[in-house]
Amino acid sequence: LLENGPFARYLRFLELDDLTAVPFQQEGYDTIRFGDEDRDIRFNAGYGPFRERLTDLFPNEKKGIGIFVDAVRKFYNNAPFLNEATDIRAEFAEEADYDTVSVFLHSIIRDPLLRAALSVASLLHGAPPGEVSFLQHARVLASRIDAPATFEGGGMALADAFARRLGDAGVRVITGNGVSRINSSSGGSVE
């Protein structure tokens, strides 16, 4: 949600730019609590502070943390939705060539607690670390590291803004009704 970030650009394009972004706390915006270990891991905003915080907590994992952060940043910056020079077909075709989050983390991080903390973004994309590529995981996690924020009014403010914009465009939104059939004309348009 940075002013010139990808999501802010999408919102401007969709004429939904009346939403106010509210940055999360820069130090410790996300806390992962391991009850069994009686230990919390807090993530800092920004690639440098994120790396420094984790290195302070896990000094023996400095090299692996560096590899992780650099890979997250690289995959995010090369994403086709951010970089129009990227060939989207080739990018998605290559996804199968990447290790899963679990395999990648096991190759660079020895500490199981740190691996678990770095896997927690799986909650954001809904796939377990053993089933999603590190490429996709990195793209989801990167914006949480780079510029964690929400909207004034939370997620409902975004949903309400979409509903207003659709109404302004003459779209009638119907909820609470089931669809039994969608008819299309011979030309392919929905009737």
C-alpha positions in Angstrom: 0.0 0.0 0.0 2.9 2.3 -0.5 1.9 5.4 -2.5 3.5 4.1 -5.7 3.2 0.4 -4.7 1.4 -2.1 -6.9 -1.8 -2.3 -4.9 -2.1 1.5 -4.7 -1.6 1.7 -8.5 -4.4 -0.9 -9.0 -6.7 1.0 -6.7 -6.1 4.2 -8.6 -6.7 2.4 -11.9 -10.0 1.1 -10.5 -10.8 4.6 -9.2 -10.8 3.3 -5.6 -8.2 5.8 -4.5 -10.3 7.4 -1.8 -9.2 4.7 0.7 -6.7 5.8 3.4 -3.8 3.4 4.0 -2.7 3.0 7.6 0.8 1.6 8.0 1.4 -1.1 10.6 3.8 -0.6 13.5 7.3 -0.7 11.9 8.9 -2.5 14.7 7.2 -5.8 15.4 4.2 -5.5 13.1 3.6 -9.2 13.2 4.2 -11.5 16.2 4.5 -15.2 15.9 3.9 -16.9 19.3 5.2 -20.3 20.0 3.4 -21.3 23.2 5.3 -24.6 23.6 8.6 -22.8 23.4 7.4 -19.8 25.4 9.0 -17.6 22.7 7.7 -14.8 20.4 9.2 -13.8 17.1 8.4 -10.3 15.9 8.9 -9.2 12.4 10.0 -5.7 11.5 8.9 -3.8 8.4 11.5 -3.3 5.7 13.9 -5.8 4.3 16.9 -4.5 6.3 15.1 -4.3 9.6 13.4 -7.7 9.0 16.8 -9.3 8.3 18.4 -7.6 11.3 15.7 -8.6 13.8 15.9 -12.2 12.7 19.7 -12.2 12.7 19.6 -10.8 16.3 17.3 -13.6 17.3 19.0 -16.4 15.4 22.7 -15.3 15.0 23.8 -18.8 13.9 21.4 -18.5 10.9 22.7 -15.2 9.5 23.7 -16.7 6.2 20.4 -18.5 5.6 18.4 -15.4 6.7 20.3 -13.4 4.1 19.6 -16.0 1.4 15.9 -16.0 2.3 15.5 -12.2 2.4 17.4 -11.8 -0.9 15.3 -14.5 -2.6 12.0 -13.0 -1.4 13.0 -9.6 -2.7 14.2 -10.9 -6.0 11.1 -13.1 -6.7 8.8 -10.2 -5.7 10.5 -7.6 -7.9 10.5 -10.0 -10.9 6.8 -10.8 -10.5 4.8 -10.2 -13.7 2.2 -8.1 -11.8 5.0 -5.7 -10.8 7.4 -5.8 -13.7 5.8 -5.5 -17.2 9.1 -6.6 -18.8 8.5 -10.1 -17.3 7.1 -12.7 -19.6 4.0 -13.8 -17.7 3.6 -17.2 -19.5 7.3 -18.1 -19.0 7.1 -17.0 -15.3 4.1 -19.2 -14.5 5.5 -22.1 -16.5 8.7 -22.0 -14.5 6.9 -22.2 -11.2 7.1 -26.0 -11.2 10.9 -25.6 -11.3 11.0 -24.1 -7.8 11.2 -26.0 -4.6 8.4 -25.9 -2.1 8.7 -23.6 0.9 9.6 -26.5 3.1 12.3 -27.8 0.8 13.8 -24.4 0.3 13.8 -23.5 4.0 15.3 -26.9 5.0 18.2 -26.2 2.5 19.2 -22.9 4.1 17.9 -22.9 7.7 18.8 -25.4 10.4 16.6 -24.0 13.3 13.1 -25.5 13.2 11.6 -22.5 15.0 12.9 -20.1 12.4 11.7 -22.4 9.6 8.3 -22.4 11.2 8.3 -18.6 11.6 9.4 -18.0 7.9 6.6 -20.4 6.8 3.8 -18.7 8.7 2.9 -16.5 5.6 1.4 -19.8 4.3 -1.7 -18.7 6.3 -2.0 -15.7 3.8 -2.1 -17.8 0.7 -3.8 -20.9 2.1 -1.4 -23.6 1.1 0.8 -25.6 3.4 4.5 -25.0 3.1 5.0 -28.5 1.6 2.5 -27.8 -1.2 3.3 -24.3 -2.4 6.4 -23.1 -4.3 8.8 -20.8 -2.6 8.3 -18.5 -5.6 4.6 -17.9 -4.8 5.3 -17.8 -1.0 7.9 -15.1 -1.6 5.5 -13.0 -3.6 2.9 -13.1 -0.9 5.3 -12.5 2.0 7.3 -9.7 0.3 4.6 -7.0 0.6 4.2 -7.9 4.3 7.9 -7.3 4.8 8.1 -4.2 2.5 5.1 -2.2 3.5 2.7 -3.8 5.9 -0.5 -1.8 6.1 -4.2 -1.9 6.2 -7.0 0.5 5.4 -8.7 3.0 7.7 -11.8 1.0 8.5 -10.0 -2.3 7.8 -10.8 -4.8 5.1 -14.5 -3.9 5.1 -13.6 -0.4 3.9 -12.1 -2.1 0.8 -15.2 -4.2 0.2 -17.4 -1.2 0.6 -15.3 0.9 -1.8 -15.6 -1.9 -4.4 -19.4 -2.0 -3.9 -19.7 1.8 -4.3 -17.5 1.7 -7.5 -19.6 -1.1 -9.0 -22.8 0.8 -8.2 -21.3 4.0 -9.8 -20.6 1.9 -12.9 -24.2 0.7 -13.1 -23.5 -2.8 -11.8 -26.2 -4.4 -9.7 -24.8 -6.6 -7.0 -27.1 -9.4 -5.9 -26.3 -11.5 -2.9 -28.1 -14.2 -1.0 -29.5 -15.8 -4.2 -28.4 -19.1 -5.7 -27.5 -19.5 -9.3 -29.0 -22.5 -11.1 -28.0 -21.7 -14.6 -26.1 -19.1 -16.6 -27.4 -18.6 -20.2 -25.1 -17.4 -22.9 -26.0 -16.2 -26.3 -24.6 -17.6 -29.5 -22.2 -14.7 -29.5 -20.9 -15.6 -26.1 -22.5 -12.9 -24.0 -24.3 -13.6 -20.8 -28.1 -13.3 -21.0 
